[in-house]
Amino acid sequence: MRQWITSIVDNEVDGARWVREQERGWAAGERFAFAVLEARSGSVQEQLVGNMVLKEFTPGKPAVEVGYWTVAHARGRGVAPRALDAVSDWAFDTLAADGLERLELLHQVDNLASCRVAEKGRYEFDSVLPAAPPAFPRDGHLHVRRRADR
């Protein structure tokens, strides 16, 4: 996961900082992060298996970027596509009145797993984006899901 994400959480202090950032985003109405939870076998407790986020939302702006991550043991079981679908539906249901028309999912070209998640989440391939080092050292893919396609 460290290969693809920019915010590393290595300890409890980092984790608390990351949670506060997510809370600030909700409070400001510009970043909406969702925990992806999964029931533990034989337990009433749930465990964190991923995160979905809508980034840099601005009322009146027609597009917002979707990002996500999943923990290693949750990959390959459809967790990310199901969560992506749920958050996408939430975004269109909740933010359409503010002008949201499309969701954009970006990933580096060599992240084949994210390409599959985008396709399974009904995000159509749109274009290749040029590299933008240092944050994005490789070309990327832009996938789009439109409200009109629901």
Summary of the structure (lengths in Angstrom):
residues: 150
radius of gyration: 15.6
end to end distance: 30.2
largest distance: 47.0
contacts: 400
relative contact order: 0.13
helix: 35%
strand: 32%
